[in-house]
Amino acid sequence: MAKFYDEIPLTLIEWILKQQMFWVATAALQGDGHVNVSPKGTANCFHVESPTRVWYEDLTGSGIETVAHMRQPGNGRITILFNAFEGPPRILRLWGKGTVYEFGTPEYNEFIPPSNRKAGSRAIIVIDVHKVGTSCGFGVPLFKYETQRTVLERWCDSMENFDRDGEPRQAPPPYDSEALVKDPRGIKAWWTAENLESFDGLPALKSAHDSSISPINTFDKKAPHPRLGQIRAVAEKKAVESGVKVKLSSGETMRLVMAFGMGIMVTASYHALRSYPLRHFKSPMKLSALFFVVASACAVLATPILTGSALEARSPLEEARAPAPPDWKRIAQQGSSADW
């Protein structure tokens, strides 16, 4: 059941700050303009300043649609979406108007001092919330959170190194420009090449790419780089600690038995034909019946092995991660006293 509020309730603020990712939706005003939806998943990226004002740190990417839509005259519409992937189901939307403050501006520095800035941070998006909505979220699957990726911040930090190492200098003659010379390997050069306008040609960054401020960030270069193999190893260790035995599932065992049986059937048929020549099958009817029996037996045994449709097998890791069936009775009881 959907519920709507004029501001963010305290219980939902606490829930928001526990989430590991959210989505941002914006759109250009013109009828043929692009509608944009962007996932955001960096730790401690989203902040709640008050029940009617939130903001998040906008990190560098190949596109810059959100900033462009916020700056389009008469626009600024934005929706933030949160989903519950663990625990009771819930969908939360925040509708509002957004304002952009770019890296290097006084407003940006008020929200993010250099000691708190993430690598690649190019702007902050401040949203004045005018409507909040929650809904059931029954259709959202359950997922197990593993860890945040570090590849974006690592990549941005590598580019920012070039902007930190060199001293800013004015463009030499004969260039008539007040802009600073950028290292082509630096992040400001990337912003200049990729982030000055949207897909629809709307203006985006205005000053961050020409800022004389050195991009200082909090990224830990010695932090471990999470890899899928490491994540799986941790998950399997947890599975073993929780008492889940690493063994073949019943489906996999049955498939092996069927494959072994089919091998015996084919081998026996081959030896029978060699020891009992086909000339003894004087009747075509008898010969056809023999081949029909052998072919049918092979088909019956091979079907579940080849297609996997008859038996559904899961790996030990999948067995360990498989969520318990939802307790709909408990969820229904919660619905009378709490938001979904």
Salt bridges, closest charged atoms under 4 A:
ASP58 OD1 - LYS40 NZ 3.49
ASP58 OD2 - ARG122 NE 2.73
GLU102 OE2 - ARG71 NH1 2.41
ASP128 OD1 - ARG53 NE 2.95
GLU146 OE2 - ARG321 NH2 2.90
ASP157 OD1 - ARG164 NH2 3.14
ASP157 OD2 - LYS221 NZ 3.41
GLU160 OE2 - ARG117 NH2 2.74
GLU160 OE1 - ARG164 NH1 3.47
ASP183 OD2 - ARG185 NH2 3.08
ASP200 OD1 - HIS34 ND1 2.77
ASP210 OD1 - LYS182 NZ 2.89
ASP210 OD2 - HIS209 NE2 3.45
GLU319 OE1 - ARG314 NH2 3.26
ASP339 OD1 - LYS3 NZ 3.42
